[in-house]
Amino acid sequence: MLNRYPLWKYLLILIVCVVGVIYALPNLYPQDPAVQISTTNGSLGSQQLDRVTQALAEDDIQVKSAAMTGNNTALIRLNDAEQQLPARDVVDDVLDGDYTVALNLADSTPSWLTSLSAAPMKLGLDLRGGVHFLLEVDMKAAVEQRLEATASAIRADLRDQRIRYRSTDVDDNALHLEFANAEDRDAARDQISQTFNEFQLENRDEGRRAFLDMTLTEQSIKDIQDYAVQQNLTTIRNRVNELGVSEPLVQRQGPSRIVVELPGVQDTAEAKRIVGATANLEFRLEAR
């Protein structure tokens, strides 16, 4: 005897299959080669975009579409991937201001599918291609900058308290202050210990010269380094947003390194210029 199920179960299976097919359709539409333009000064608009499209037409570069995609970004879709590099050169020549021009791949999903929140599957670097950056934060420079800032604050504080000092010197993870006599040093130590508790204070005498050595604690050094990495993470994420990359990866690796993966980005030189403006950069191109 054949198994029979209620009609609503067959209808439910049919609905699930139809919905699954609809949301899988965006994967059938290939991505368009595109040139993305962005700026941070707010001067990118339809007038600049019209100038660019006119210049591209004069150079026989076929434009599929050109539109503003945000307040300060525009996307120019091309018919041929071979024309991306020439198109970027034309855009660079037309726009002389503070603009970022990057090569990218743009989704071509129809509007009726995007209105249903249907989107193609996001492919990673191994399937879609792109670039991989490895940034290393200069931890020594971060500590030195904090010490220089602290030295400036201490000098201002001592002047306000009318405590005389001869010099301040930054060396490794320590700050050294020289005084004319031990009395001034002791007064300075009492004042400094109330405000700068991240240092270990130690008196040192060389003949008639009195010194106060301020050494950062291990925890303070770690806090400074963690803060430096977090600052760089925020800066890099903001710069990645200029490229308009979908599903970028920006994350910390180890104590001082930051990994940046940009799937689909083809203009590696521009990406390197934007992302690698600070820190020490180790760069390699992933296979496409």
C-alpha positions in Angstrom: 0.0 0.0 0.0 1.4 3.4 -1.0 2.1 5.9 1.7 -0.1 8.9 1.5 0.5 12.3 3.1 -1.8 15.2 3.6 -1.8 17.8 0.8 -0.4 20.5 3.0 2.8 18.6 3.4 3.3 18.4 -0.4 2.6 22.1 -0.6 5.1 22.9 2.1 7.8 21.0 0.3 7.0 22.8 -2.9 7.1 26.2 -1.2 10.5 25.4 0.4 11.9 24.3 -2.9 10.6 27.4 -4.7 12.0 29.7 -2.0 15.4 27.9 -2.1 15.6 28.3 -5.9 14.7 32.0 -5.7 17.4 32.7 -3.2 20.0 30.6 -5.1 19.3 32.5 -8.4 21.8 35.4 -7.6 24.6 32.9 -7.9 23.8 32.5 -11.6 24.5 36.1 -12.4 28.2 36.8 -13.0 29.9 39.7 -11.4 30.7 42.8 -13.5 34.2 44.2 -13.8 34.0 47.6 -12.2 35.9 50.7 -11.2 35.0 52.2 -7.8 35.5 55.8 -6.9 35.4 57.1 -3.4 36.4 60.2 -1.5 36.5 61.6 2.0 36.1 65.3 1.2 32.5 65.1 0.1 33.1 66.5 -3.4 32.1 63.4 -5.4 28.7 63.9 -7.1 26.8 63.4 -10.4 28.8 66.2 -12.1 32.1 64.5 -11.5 30.6 61.1 -12.5 29.3 62.6 -15.8 32.8 64.0 -16.6 34.3 60.5 -16.0 31.8 58.7 -18.2 32.3 61.2 -21.0 36.1 60.7 -20.8 35.7 56.9 -20.8 33.5 57.1 -23.9 36.0 59.3 -25.7 38.6 56.6 -25.0 36.3 53.9 -26.5 35.8 52.2 -23.1 32.4 50.7 -23.0 30.5 51.5 -19.8 27.7 49.2 -18.8 26.4 51.6 -16.1 27.6 54.3 -13.8 25.8 55.4 -10.6 26.4 56.9 -7.2 26.3 54.1 -4.6 26.6 56.4 -1.5 27.3 59.9 -0.4 30.9 59.8 -1.4 31.2 56.7 -3.6 30.4 55.8 -7.2 30.5 52.6 -9.2 31.2 52.3 -12.9 30.5 48.9 -14.4 32.3 47.8 -17.5 31.6 45.3 -20.2 35.1 43.9 -20.4 37.5 43.1 -17.6 40.4 44.0 -20.0 39.3 47.6 -19.9 39.5 48.0 -16.1 43.1 49.2 -16.0 42.7 51.7 -18.9 39.5 52.9 -17.2 41.3 53.5 -13.9 43.9 55.5 -15.7 41.3 57.6 -17.4 39.5 58.2 -14.0 42.8 59.2 -12.4 43.4 61.7 -15.2 40.0 63.3 -15.0 39.8 63.5 -11.2 42.6 65.5 -9.7 41.4 65.8 -6.2 41.6 63.5 -3.2 40.0 60.5 -4.7 40.5 56.7 -4.3 40.1 54.7 -7.5 40.1 50.9 -7.1 39.3 47.9 -9.3 36.6 45.6 -8.1 33.9 43.1 -9.0 30.3 44.2 -8.7 27.3 42.0 -8.2 24.8 42.0 -11.1 21.9 40.6 -9.2 18.6 41.9 -10.6 16.7 44.5 -8.5 13.7 42.2 -8.0 16.0 39.7 -6.3 17.8 42.3 -4.2 14.4 43.6 -3.1 13.8 40.2 -1.6 17.2 40.4 0.2 18.6 37.7 -2.1 22.3 37.9 -2.7 25.0 35.7 -4.1 27.1 33.5 -1.8 30.1 35.4 -0.4 33.2 33.6 -1.5 36.4 33.7 0.4 39.9 34.5 -0.7 40.5 30.9 -1.8 37.6 30.8 -4.2 37.1 34.4 -5.3 40.7 35.6 -5.3 41.9 38.9 -3.8 44.7 40.2 -1.7 46.2 39.2 1.7 48.0 41.7 3.8 50.0 41.1 7.0 50.7 44.3 9.0 52.9 44.5 12.0 52.5 47.3 14.5 55.8 49.0 15.6 55.5 48.3 19.3 58.7 50.1 20.2 57.6 53.3 18.5 54.3 53.1 20.3 56.0 52.9 23.7 58.4 55.7 22.8 55.6 58.0 21.7 53.8 57.4 25.1 57.0 58.2 26.9 57.6 61.4 25.0 54.0 62.4 25.7 54.5 61.6 29.4 57.8 63.6 29.5 56.0 66.6 28.1 53.2 66.3 30.6 55.7 66.0 33.5 57.6 69.0 32.4 54.4 71.1 32.3 53.4 69.7 35.8 56.8 70.5 37.3 56.7 74.0 35.9 53.3 74.6 37.4 54.5 73.4 40.8 57.7 75.5 40.5 59.9 72.5 40.9 63.2 73.0 39.0 64.6 70.3 36.8 67.6 70.2 34.4 66.6 67.8 31.7 64.4 64.8 30.7 65.6 61.9 28.6 63.7 58.9 27.1 65.7 55.7 26.9 64.2 52.3 26.1 61.2 51.8 28.4 62.3 54.4 30.9 62.2 58.2 31.4 65.1 59.9 33.2 64.8 63.2 34.9 67.9 65.2 36.1 67.7 67.7 39.0 70.1 70.2 40.5 69.8 68.6 44.0 68.1 65.9 45.9 65.5 68.2 47.4 64.1 69.1 44.0 64.1 65.5 43.0 62.2 64.4 46.1 59.7 67.1 45.6 59.3 66.0 42.0 58.9 62.4 43.0 56.1 63.2 45.4 54.3 65.1 42.7 54.9 62.5 40.0 53.8 59.5 42.1 50.4 61.1 42.6 49.7 61.2 38.8 51.8 58.7 36.9 51.3 55.5 38.7 52.2 53.3 35.7 55.9 53.9 36.4 58.3 52.4 38.9 60.3 55.3 40.5 63.9 55.0 41.6 66.4 57.6 42.8 69.9 57.7 41.4 72.9 59.9 42.3 76.0 60.6 40.3 78.2 62.8 42.3 76.3 66.0 42.9 73.8 65.2 40.2 70.4 63.8 41.2 68.3 61.7 38.9 64.9 60.2 39.0 64.5 57.1 36.9 60.9 56.2 35.8 60.5 52.7 34.3 57.2 51.5 32.8 55.8 48.4 34.5 55.3 45.3 32.4 51.5 45.7 32.6 51.8 49.3 31.5 53.9 48.3 28.4 51.3 45.6 27.6 48.4 48.1 27.9 50.2 50.6 25.6 50.9 47.9 23.0 47.3 46.6 23.1 46.0 50.1 22.7 48.3 50.7 19.7 47.0 47.5 18.0 43.4 48.5 18.6 44.0 51.9 17.1 45.6 50.4 14.0 42.7 48.0 13.7 40.2 50.9 13.7 42.3 52.9 11.2 42.6 49.9 8.9 38.9 49.1 9.0 38.1 52.7 8.0 40.6 52.5 5.1 39.1 49.2 3.9 35.7 50.8 3.8 37.2 53.2 1.2 37.6 50.2 -1.1 34.0 49.1 -0.8 34.9 45.5 -0.3 32.2 43.1 0.7 33.0 40.6 3.5 36.5 41.9 4.3 38.5 40.3 7.1 40.5 42.6 9.5 41.6 40.9 12.6 44.5 40.7 15.1 47.0 37.9 14.8 49.3 37.4 17.8 50.5 40.3 19.9 51.5 42.7 17.2 50.2 41.6 13.8 47.1 42.4 11.9 45.7 40.2 9.0 43.7 41.9 6.3 42.0 39.9 3.6 40.1 41.6 0.7 38.2 39.1 -1.4 37.6 40.2 -5.0 39.9 43.2 -4.9 42.0 43.3 -8.1 43.9 46.5 -7.8 46.6 45.3 -5.4 48.7 48.5 -5.7 45.8 50.8 -4.7 44.8 48.5 -1.9 48.3 48.4 -0.6 48.6 52.2 -0.7 45.4 52.6 1.3 45.8 49.9 3.8 49.5 50.0 4.2 49.9 53.7 4.8 51.1 53.0 8.4 52.9 50.2 10.2 55.3 47.7 8.6 53.7 45.8 5.8 54.4 42.3 4.5 52.6 41.9 1.2 51.8 39.0 -1.0 49.2 38.4 -3.7 46.9 35.4 -3.4 46.2 33.3 -6.5 43.1 34.3 -8.4 
